Amino acid sequence: MTATAMYISREEYDRQPLLIRQGAIELWGVLLARSVDCCRTRYLYSFNAFYVEMCYDTLNGKLTCICSFSRIDRLDRYLSQMDFNQFGISLA
């Protein structure tokens, strides 16, 4: 069984309950990156025409927030932590 694509606007997505948003990302989102700091693990997903960041508490693993955004500059946090050599990309 294959999953079918799902389209939803960012505004409609943001109006959904937390668990519905989490399920939609896990089913139809494309995982792009992961970032870990002292208290949170963040996962960045691409979903339709916007991005979604899901944050989990590093101590108990519980979901703490889901934030959607479309501004490209919000990706800087992830780009600065990525190792592009793993993709064979040289930025020099």
Contacts in CASP RR format, 6 or more apart in sequence:
PFRMAT RR
TARGET T0000
AUTHOR 0000-0000-0000
METHOD contacts of the structure
MODEL  1
MTATAMYISREEYDRQPLLIRQGAIELWGVLLARSVDCCRTRYLYSFNAF
YVEMCYDTLNGKLTCICSFSRIDRLDRYLSQMDFNQFGISLA
3 27 0 8 1.000
3 28 0 8 1.000
5 28 0 8 1.000
6 24 0 8 1.000
6 27 0 8 1.000
6 28 0 8 1.000
7 48 0 8 1.000
8 24 0 8 1.000
8 48 0 8 1.000
9 48 0 8 1.000
10 48 0 8 1.000
10 49 0 8 1.000
10 50 0 8 1.000
10 68 0 8 1.000
10 70 0 8 1.000
13 21 0 8 1.000
13 24 0 8 1.000
13 47 0 8 1.000
13 48 0 8 1.000
13 50 0 8 1.000
13 52 0 8 1.000
13 68 0 8 1.000
14 21 0 8 1.000
14 68 0 8 1.000
16 24 0 8 1.000
18 63 0 8 1.000
18 66 0 8 1.000
21 52 0 8 1.000
21 66 0 8 1.000
22 54 0 8 1.000
22 63 0 8 1.000
22 66 0 8 1.000
24 47 0 8 1.000
25 45 0 8 1.000
25 47 0 8 1.000
25 52 0 8 1.000
25 54 0 8 1.000
25 66 0 8 1.000
28 47 0 8 1.000
29 45 0 8 1.000
29 46 0 8 1.000
29 47 0 8 1.000
29 52 0 8 1.000
30 45 0 8 1.000
30 46 0 8 1.000
30 47 0 8 1.000
31 43 0 8 1.000
31 44 0 8 1.000
31 45 0 8 1.000
32 44 0 8 1.000
32 45 0 8 1.000
32 46 0 8 1.000
32 51 0 8 1.000
32 78 0 8 1.000
33 43 0 8 1.000
33 44 0 8 1.000
33 78 0 8 1.000
33 81 0 8 1.000
33 82 0 8 1.000
34 41 0 8 1.000
34 42 0 8 1.000
34 43 0 8 1.000
34 44 0 8 1.000
35 41 0 8 1.000
35 42 0 8 1.000
35 44 0 8 1.000
35 77 0 8 1.000
35 78 0 8 1.000
35 81 0 8 1.000
36 42 0 8 1.000
36 58 0 8 1.000
38 58 0 8 1.000
39 57 0 8 1.000
39 58 0 8 1.000
39 59 0 8 1.000
40 55 0 8 1.000
40 56 0 8 1.000
40 57 0 8 1.000
40 58 0 8 1.000
40 64 0 8 1.000
41 55 0 8 1.000
41 56 0 8 1.000
41 58 0 8 1.000
41 61 0 8 1.000
42 53 0 8 1.000
42 54 0 8 1.000
42 55 0 8 1.000
42 56 0 8 1.000
42 77 0 8 1.000
43 53 0 8 1.000
43 54 0 8 1.000
43 55 0 8 1.000
43 56 0 8 1.000
44 51 0 8 1.000
44 52 0 8 1.000
44 53 0 8 1.000
44 75 0 8 1.000
44 78 0 8 1.000
45 51 0 8 1.000
45 52 0 8 1.000
45 53 0 8 1.000
45 54 0 8 1.000
46 52 0 8 1.000
47 68 0 8 1.000
49 70 0 8 1.000
50 68 0 8 1.000
50 69 0 8 1.000
50 70 0 8 1.000
51 68 0 8 1.000
51 69 0 8 1.000
51 70 0 8 1.000
51 74 0 8 1.000
51 75 0 8 1.000
52 66 0 8 1.000
52 67 0 8 1.000
52 68 0 8 1.000
52 69 0 8 1.000
53 65 0 8 1.000
53 66 0 8 1.000
53 67 0 8 1.000
53 68 0 8 1.000
53 69 0 8 1.000
53 74 0 8 1.000
54 63 0 8 1.000
54 65 0 8 1.000
54 66 0 8 1.000
55 63 0 8 1.000
55 64 0 8 1.000
55 65 0 8 1.000
55 66 0 8 1.000
55 67 0 8 1.000
56 62 0 8 1.000
56 63 0 8 1.000
56 64 0 8 1.000
57 64 0 8 1.000
84 90 0 8 1.000
84 91 0 8 1.000
END
